[in-house]
Amino acid sequence: MMPVIYAVLICHFLTAFTALGMPLFMPRMLASLMEGDPEYLTGIMFIVPVLCAALTATWWGRFADKFGKKQSLLRAQLGLIVGFLLSGFADTLWLFCLGLIVQGLCGGTLAASNAYLSSKFKGASLAKSLNMTQLSARLALVSAPVVLGAFTQIESPLDIYRYLAILPCIAFVVCLFLEKDELSTKAKKSPLSSLLSTTASPTTASSASSTADRTEKKEMSQVLLLQFLFCFSMVVTFPYFLPYVQTLATSSDSVVGFYYSLPHLVYILLATSVGKLTLNAHKQTLIGLLILGVSCFGQFLLSSSDGLVIYRLLFGLGMLLSYSGLHLMLSERLQHNKAGLSFGRFDAWGKWGGVLAGLSAGYISQQFSLHWPFLLASIACLLAVIVLVFYRKESFKHVYPTA
């Protein structure tokens, strides 16, 4: 039988291939639905599924904890099947938009996959598996534009969605054979142990429990804020990357695609090795954010394509270390009876970061230049470093609580 990690990764790749690949060709799809220049709608349609996913990710996390993480994974794949078919058979802009909304509202395969893996792995092993789901996403980001780009020149590019709906169908069938995760249940206490726990020192127990809950919520909120800032810094540079490169030098689409893919290739090549690092979660995240910030600031200062390869490679290294560190932080603080909710919130904060990044990139590029999104990204990295340093200082207060 195929190991569970490989089955989940293959299924995630099959669903991510379309979800991450097709939006790159949004202008061509909109042009097939309406006359005139659809450029003003491209940004809006690009952000629709991300916004819908941000609104529902936490709710679907609760669904996973209540009804099972395997059921949530199957639900996400069914949502993508319906969304892809609606988009594929769309003959109006509104029906196409409905398909994107369904993809966002009912998708969320990354969070669902991670939640399911949390029922099989713990601690460092879980963090490694989370790095691998990101690896499958990077593989989709690199391969999908190349493969799909060969077919988007057809008269009705939306028809591609119809055939790509087969991929989540395959993933759904594969996931049917995954082991069912056990729903979390509270351990039953004997009457004697319950009596002792309530009579021994109720004030002390209540105080300790309250302090632990506050500490846990504070630590998780800091991880979520780091996720928000990190995703903002990643996404804000994406929407206008093609015209940005063209301002540095006259480049063909294939050359721009090469520059775009470099960070993801770095992740793909090094993802299996990052788990061997002896650095703790804090140091990995700190180093990753610093490298990412330097890379973005360097790209902001560029006036030619000289040095762009170096900065894109640094971008990939910073992305890799940041993801690895954040995944370790999350796995260390994960309550497995609430894993679905935790991953849902983690995904939602990342999606909200992406939504704000998309809006910010459009505004600042029009007000200043196509270089400025990289400055915003470097500022977000700096803010994340400040949060991380503050988080480190606060965490020391709770390592050894006073008697």
Backbone torsions as a table, in degrees:
resi	resn	phi	psi	omega
1	MET	NA	139.8	-179.5
2	MET	-63.7	131.6	176.4
3	PRO	-54.7	144.9	-172.7
4	VAL	-60.1	-36.9	-177.7
5	ILE	-62.5	-41.6	-179.4
6	TYR	-70.2	-38.4	178.2
7	ALA	-62.3	-44.8	-179.6
8	VAL	-66.2	-41.3	-178.8
9	LEU	-65.5	-42.1	178.3
10	ILE	-62.5	-43.6	179.9
11	CYS	-65.6	-39.4	178.8
12	HIS	-65.7	-39.3	177.9
13	PHE	-62.8	-42.0	-178.8
14	LEU	-62.1	-37.2	179.8
15	THR	-80.8	-36.7	-178.8
16	ALA	-71.2	-26.5	-177.3
17	PHE	-54.6	-47.2	-179.9
18	THR	-80.5	-45.8	-175.5
19	ALA	-60.8	-34.2	-179.5
20	LEU	-95.7	-23.2	-175.5
21	GLY	-87.1	-44.2	-174.3
22	MET	-66.3	-37.2	-179.9
23	PRO	-57.1	-24.0	179.0
24	LEU	-63.6	-23.4	-178.5
25	PHE	-105.4	26.0	-179.1
26	MET	-56.0	-44.9	180.0
27	PRO	-57.1	-40.9	-178.8
28	ARG	-68.7	-36.7	179.2
29	MET	-68.8	-41.3	178.8
30	LEU	-66.6	-36.4	179.2
31	ALA	-63.1	-27.2	179.2
32	SER	-78.8	-13.2	-178.2
33	LEU	-103.2	-19.5	-174.7
34	MET	-146.1	156.8	177.6
35	GLU	-89.5	158.9	179.5
36	GLY	87.8	-168.1	-176.5
37	ASP	-90.9	113.2	-178.0
38	PRO	-87.4	14.4	-172.6
39	GLU	-59.4	-36.3	-177.7
40	TYR	-67.0	-21.8	179.8
41	LEU	-92.2	-15.6	-174.5
42	THR	-59.0	-49.2	-179.3
43	GLY	-61.7	-38.8	-179.3
44	ILE	-66.0	-48.7	-178.9
45	MET	-66.3	-32.8	178.8
46	PHE	-63.2	-33.0	-173.2
47	ILE	-92.2	-14.8	-175.6
48	VAL	-56.8	-54.0	-178.4
49	PRO	-66.0	-33.0	179.0
50	VAL	-65.8	-43.7	179.5
51	LEU	-63.5	-43.9	179.6
52	CYS	-64.2	-38.2	178.0
53	ALA	-65.9	-38.6	178.6
54	ALA	-63.7	-35.6	-178.2
55	LEU	-71.6	-29.4	-171.8
56	THR	-111.8	-6.6	-173.7
57	ALA	-59.9	-43.6	-179.1
58	THR	-65.4	-40.1	179.6
59	TRP	-63.1	-43.4	179.1
60	TRP	-66.7	-28.8	175.2
61	GLY	-63.5	-42.9	176.0
62	ARG	-63.9	-37.9	177.1
63	PHE	-58.5	-43.7	-179.2
64	ALA	-62.9	-40.9	-179.6
65	ASP	-68.9	-31.6	-176.6
66	LYS	-84.8	-42.8	-172.8
67	PHE	-108.3	-7.5	178.4
68	GLY	115.6	141.5	-176.5
69	LYS	-76.0	-30.9	174.6
70	LYS	-65.8	-42.0	178.3
71	GLN	-62.3	-38.3	178.8
72	SER	-66.9	-37.4	178.2
73	LEU	-65.2	-43.9	177.1
74	LEU	-64.1	-38.6	178.2
75	ARG	-61.3	-42.0	-179.7
76	ALA	-64.0	-39.8	-180.0
77	GLN	-69.0	-38.2	175.6
78	LEU	-63.5	-38.8	178.1
79	GLY	-61.4	-40.3	178.0
80	LEU	-69.1	-37.9	177.7
81	ILE	-58.0	-48.9	-179.9
82	VAL	-64.4	-43.5	-179.5
83	GLY	-63.2	-42.4	179.3
84	PHE	-65.5	-40.9	-179.6
85	LEU	-66.4	-40.9	177.2
86	LEU	-60.7	-43.6	178.7
87	SER	-66.9	-39.1	-177.1
88	GLY	-68.1	-32.3	-179.3
89	PHE	-99.9	9.3	-178.6
90	ALA	-68.2	133.0	174.1
91	ASP	-119.3	2.4	175.0
92	THR	-134.9	161.0	179.5
93	LEU	-63.0	-37.3	-177.0
94	TRP	-68.3	-38.2	178.5
95	LEU	-68.6	-37.8	176.3
96	PHE	-63.5	-42.4	177.5
97	CYS	-62.2	-38.7	177.0
98	LEU	-61.3	-40.5	177.1
99	GLY	-60.8	-41.0	177.9
100	LEU	-66.0	-38.0	179.2
101	ILE	-63.7	-44.3	179.0
102	VAL	-63.3	-40.4	177.2
103	GLN	-58.6	-40.5	-179.3
104	GLY	-75.7	-45.1	-176.9
105	LEU	-68.0	-40.0	-171.0
106	CYS	-109.9	2.3	179.9
107	GLY	-86.3	-122.8	179.7
108	GLY	77.3	42.5	-177.2
109	THR	-70.3	-26.6	179.7
110	LEU	-65.4	-51.0	179.0
111	ALA	-63.5	-39.7	179.6
112	ALA	-65.7	-40.4	178.2
113	SER	-65.3	-43.9	179.5
114	ASN	-64.2	-40.0	179.0
115	ALA	-63.8	-41.0	178.8
116	TYR	-65.0	-41.9	179.4
117	LEU	-63.6	-29.5	178.9
118	SER	-66.5	-19.1	177.0
119	SER	-82.3	-9.8	-178.6
120	LYS	-113.7	-23.9	-177.1
121	PHE	-128.5	155.6	179.6
122	LYS	-135.2	156.6	172.8
123	GLY	57.2	-131.5	-177.0
124	ALA	-62.8	-34.8	178.2
125	SER	-64.1	-37.7	177.3
126	LEU	-66.4	-43.2	179.3
127	ALA	-59.3	-40.7	178.2
128	LYS	-64.0	-40.0	179.7
129	SER	-67.7	-33.1	176.6
130	LEU	-67.3	-37.2	174.9
131	ASN	-61.8	-35.0	-178.5
132	MET	-72.7	-32.8	175.4
133	THR	-67.3	-34.2	173.5
134	GLN	-67.1	-33.3	177.0
135	LEU	-62.0	-43.2	179.3
136	SER	-64.4	-35.2	176.9
137	ALA	-66.2	-41.2	179.2
138	ARG	-66.3	-37.3	176.3
139	LEU	-61.1	-40.0	178.3
140	ALA	-66.8	-41.0	-179.9
141	LEU	-63.6	-34.6	-178.9
142	VAL	-80.1	-42.0	-172.9
143	SER	-85.1	-36.0	-174.2
144	ALA	-60.8	-46.6	180.0
145	PRO	-59.6	-36.0	-179.1
146	VAL	-69.3	-47.5	-176.9
147	VAL	-70.7	-49.2	-176.5
148	LEU	-70.0	-30.6	179.7
149	GLY	-60.4	-23.7	179.7
150	ALA	-75.3	-13.0	-175.5
151	PHE	-116.3	-12.1	-174.3
152	THR	-75.4	-4.9	178.9
153	GLN	-80.3	-5.6	-179.0
154	ILE	-67.7	164.0	-174.5
155	GLU	-63.0	-36.5	-179.8
156	SER	-121.5	82.1	-176.5
157	PRO	-62.8	-21.5	179.2
158	LEU	-65.2	-22.7	178.4
159	ASP	-59.0	-24.6	-179.1
160	ILE	-60.3	-34.8	179.2
161	TYR	-57.2	-35.9	-177.3
162	ARG	-62.0	-43.2	-178.2
163	TYR	-75.9	-34.1	-180.0
164	LEU	-71.1	-17.3	175.9
165	ALA	-63.1	-18.2	177.1
166	ILE	-64.2	-32.7	-176.2
167	LEU	-63.2	-51.6	176.0
168	PRO	-65.8	-24.1	174.3
169	CYS	-63.8	-42.7	177.5
170	ILE	-63.6	-43.7	179.4
171	ALA	-61.3	-39.8	179.4
172	PHE	-61.4	-44.8	-179.9
173	VAL	-63.5	-43.8	179.6
174	VAL	-61.2	-43.5	-176.9
175	CYS	-69.5	-20.4	175.7
176	LEU	-60.2	-26.9	-176.9
177	PHE	-93.2	-0.1	176.2
178	LEU	-70.6	151.8	177.3
179	GLU	-65.4	142.0	178.4
180	LYS	-77.8	130.9	178.8
181	ASP	-79.5	150.1	-179.9
182	GLU	-84.7	135.0	176.6
183	LEU	-69.9	143.9	-178.2
184	SER	-70.2	134.2	175.5
185	THR	-133.0	141.2	179.5
186	LYS	-73.2	137.3	178.8
187	ALA	-64.8	136.7	179.7
188	LYS	-81.9	134.1	179.2
189	LYS	-99.2	147.6	175.6
190	SER	-72.7	156.0	179.1
191	PRO	-55.7	-38.4	-178.5
192	LEU	-66.4	-45.7	-178.9
193	SER	-66.2	-34.7	178.2
194	SER	-66.1	-40.7	179.7
195	LEU	-64.0	-44.5	-179.9
196	LEU	-63.5	-40.5	-176.8
197	SER	-68.9	-26.8	-177.8
198	THR	-92.4	-19.6	-176.8
199	THR	-103.4	-20.7	-174.6
200	ALA	-62.2	-59.8	-179.7
201	SER	-159.7	77.7	-174.8
202	PRO	-61.3	-36.9	-178.5
203	THR	-66.9	-45.0	-179.8
204	THR	-64.6	-44.2	-179.2
205	ALA	-63.3	-43.1	-179.9
206	SER	-64.6	-41.1	-180.0
207	SER	-65.3	-42.8	-179.7
208	ALA	-65.2	-41.3	179.9
209	SER	-65.2	-41.4	179.9
210	SER	-64.5	-41.9	179.1
211	THR	-64.4	-42.4	179.6
212	ALA	-63.4	-40.7	179.8
213	ASP	-64.5	-42.9	-180.0
214	ARG	-64.6	-41.8	179.2
215	THR	-63.1	-44.8	-179.2
216	GLU	-62.5	-44.0	-179.4
217	LYS	-65.6	-39.0	-179.5
218	LYS	-66.7	-44.0	179.7
219	GLU	-64.5	-41.2	179.7
220	MET	-67.6	-37.5	179.6
221	SER	-64.6	-33.9	177.5
222	GLN	-69.6	-38.8	175.8
223	VAL	-62.9	-41.3	179.2
224	LEU	-65.2	-38.9	177.7
225	LEU	-65.1	-40.5	175.7
226	LEU	-61.6	-41.7	177.2
227	GLN	-60.6	-42.4	179.8
228	PHE	-61.5	-49.4	-178.1
229	LEU	-66.9	-39.5	179.5
230	PHE	-64.2	-47.7	179.9
231	CYS	-65.1	-36.1	175.7
232	PHE	-59.8	-48.0	-178.3
233	SER	-64.0	-30.6	178.6
234	MET	-73.2	-50.1	-169.7
235	VAL	-77.4	-32.8	-173.9
236	VAL	-61.2	-21.9	-179.2
237	THR	-90.4	-7.7	-172.2
238	PHE	-80.6	-48.9	-168.7
239	PRO	-56.8	-35.3	-174.7
240	TYR	-114.8	26.6	-178.1
241	PHE	-67.3	-39.8	-179.2
242	LEU	-60.1	-54.4	178.2
243	PRO	-65.8	-28.2	176.6
244	TYR	-61.2	-47.2	179.8
245	VAL	-63.5	-36.6	-179.1
246	GLN	-68.8	-21.7	174.2
247	THR	-76.7	-21.1	179.8
248	LEU	-83.4	-34.1	-179.6
249	ALA	-166.7	155.7	176.1
250	THR	-71.7	108.3	-174.4
251	SER	-126.7	144.4	174.6
252	SER	-76.4	165.2	179.2
253	ASP	-60.5	-33.6	-179.5
254	SER	-66.9	-37.8	178.2
255	VAL	-68.3	-42.2	176.8
256	VAL	-60.9	-41.2	177.5
257	GLY	-61.7	-35.5	176.9
258	PHE	-63.3	-47.8	178.6
259	TYR	-62.3	-40.2	-179.3
260	TYR	-63.5	-37.9	-174.0
261	SER	-81.3	-19.6	-173.8
262	LEU	-52.2	-50.4	-179.6
263	PRO	-59.5	-38.5	-179.1
264	HIS	-69.7	-33.2	176.4
265	LEU	-66.9	-38.7	176.1
266	VAL	-59.0	-45.1	179.6
267	TYR	-61.8	-45.1	-178.4
268	ILE	-61.3	-41.4	-176.4
269	LEU	-73.5	-30.7	-172.3
270	LEU	-110.1	-4.7	-174.7
271	ALA	-60.0	-37.6	-178.2
272	THR	-76.5	-14.9	-178.8
273	SER	-95.1	-22.4	-174.2
274	VAL	-65.1	-25.9	179.2
275	GLY	-67.4	-14.3	179.5
276	LYS	-85.3	-7.3	-179.6
277	LEU	-65.6	143.4	178.0
278	THR	-93.9	-1.9	178.3
279	LEU	-68.2	142.8	177.9
280	ASN	-77.5	176.3	-175.1
281	ALA	-60.8	-41.8	-178.4
282	HIS	-61.7	-47.6	-177.1
283	LYS	-68.3	-40.4	178.4
284	GLN	-60.4	-45.8	-179.1
285	THR	-66.6	-42.3	-179.0
286	LEU	-62.2	-49.3	179.7
287	ILE	-63.4	-41.9	180.0
288	GLY	-61.2	-44.8	-179.8
289	LEU	-66.8	-37.8	178.3
290	LEU	-64.6	-45.4	178.7
291	ILE	-63.3	-43.1	179.7
292	LEU	-62.9	-42.5	179.1
293	GLY	-63.4	-42.6	177.8
294	VAL	-63.0	-42.0	179.4
295	SER	-61.1	-46.6	-179.0
296	CYS	-66.1	-41.0	179.3
297	PHE	-66.3	-37.5	177.0
298	GLY	-62.5	-40.9	178.5
299	GLN	-69.5	-30.0	174.9
300	PHE	-64.4	-35.5	-176.2
301	LEU	-84.8	-13.9	-175.2
302	LEU	-63.3	140.1	173.7
303	SER	-117.3	-6.3	175.3
304	SER	-147.0	174.3	-177.1
305	SER	-77.6	-5.0	177.5
306	ASP	-63.3	124.3	-179.9
307	GLY	91.6	-7.9	-177.9
308	LEU	-64.8	-37.0	178.7
309	VAL	-60.6	-43.7	-179.8
310	ILE	-62.3	-45.5	-178.5
311	TYR	-67.5	-32.8	177.7
312	ARG	-71.1	-35.6	175.4
313	LEU	-66.1	-40.9	176.0
314	LEU	-63.8	-37.7	177.3
315	PHE	-58.1	-44.9	179.4
316	GLY	-65.0	-40.5	178.9
317	LEU	-65.9	-43.1	177.8
318	GLY	-63.2	-40.6	177.5
319	MET	-61.4	-43.9	-178.7
320	LEU	-61.8	-50.7	-177.8
321	LEU	-67.1	-36.9	179.2
322	SER	-65.7	-46.1	177.3
323	TYR	-60.0	-46.0	-178.0
324	SER	-61.3	-44.8	179.9
325	GLY	-65.2	-44.4	179.7
326	LEU	-64.7	-38.3	178.1
327	HIS	-65.4	-37.5	176.2
328	LEU	-65.4	-43.7	177.9
329	MET	-58.3	-45.6	-178.0
330	LEU	-65.5	-44.1	-177.9
331	SER	-66.7	-31.6	179.5
332	GLU	-70.3	-26.8	-175.3
333	ARG	-110.0	11.2	-174.7
334	LEU	-79.2	128.4	169.6
335	GLN	-91.9	112.8	-169.8
336	HIS	-69.8	-19.0	173.8
337	ASN	-78.3	-9.9	176.6
338	LYS	-127.6	30.7	-175.3
339	ALA	-62.9	-41.0	179.8
340	GLY	-59.8	-45.0	179.1
341	LEU	-64.3	-41.4	-179.6
342	SER	-63.0	-46.7	179.3
343	PHE	-69.4	-33.0	176.6
344	GLY	-63.2	-44.6	178.0
345	ARG	-66.9	-41.3	179.2
346	PHE	-59.5	-44.3	178.9
347	ASP	-68.5	-40.0	-178.5
348	ALA	-63.5	-43.6	179.7
349	TRP	-64.7	-36.5	175.2
350	GLY	-64.8	-40.5	178.8
351	LYS	-66.0	-41.8	177.8
352	TRP	-63.3	-36.8	174.5
353	GLY	-61.3	-39.9	178.1
354	GLY	-66.8	-39.0	178.3
355	VAL	-62.9	-49.4	179.2
356	LEU	-63.0	-36.8	179.9
357	ALA	-64.1	-43.7	179.6
358	GLY	-62.0	-43.8	178.6
359	LEU	-66.3	-42.1	-178.5
360	SER	-65.9	-40.8	-179.4
361	ALA	-61.4	-43.5	179.9
362	GLY	-64.2	-42.7	-177.3
363	TYR	-69.2	-49.9	-173.8
364	ILE	-71.3	-27.9	177.6
365	SER	-68.7	-36.0	178.2
366	GLN	-74.6	-35.0	-177.5
367	GLN	-77.9	-33.3	-175.2
368	PHE	-122.7	-95.1	178.9
369	SER	-152.3	173.4	-179.1
370	LEU	-71.3	-8.2	177.2
371	HIS	-80.2	-25.2	-168.9
372	TRP	-66.4	-29.9	174.4
373	PRO	-55.4	-31.1	178.4
374	PHE	-70.1	-32.0	175.4
375	LEU	-67.2	-42.5	175.9
376	LEU	-59.3	-39.8	179.6
377	ALA	-64.0	-42.0	-179.9
378	SER	-67.5	-35.6	177.0
379	ILE	-65.8	-41.4	178.1
380	ALA	-62.0	-38.8	177.3
381	CYS	-64.7	-40.4	178.4
382	LEU	-63.1	-43.4	177.6
383	LEU	-62.3	-39.4	178.7
384	ALA	-64.7	-38.5	177.2
385	VAL	-62.6	-42.4	178.2
386	ILE	-61.7	-44.9	177.5
387	VAL	-61.3	-40.2	-177.6
388	LEU	-66.9	-41.0	177.8
389	VAL	-64.7	-43.5	177.7
390	PHE	-62.8	-41.3	178.8
391	TYR	-60.2	-40.1	-179.0
392	ARG	-64.0	-43.6	-179.7
393	LYS	-64.8	-41.6	-179.7
394	GLU	-66.7	-36.4	-176.0
395	SER	-66.0	-28.9	179.6
396	PHE	-64.3	-27.1	-177.2
397	LYS	-69.4	-18.6	-172.9
398	HIS	-112.7	5.8	-179.4
399	VAL	-70.1	-49.1	179.7
400	TYR	-125.3	89.3	-178.9
401	PRO	-64.8	144.8	-179.1
402	THR	-71.4	153.2	-177.9
403	ALA	-74.5	NA	NA
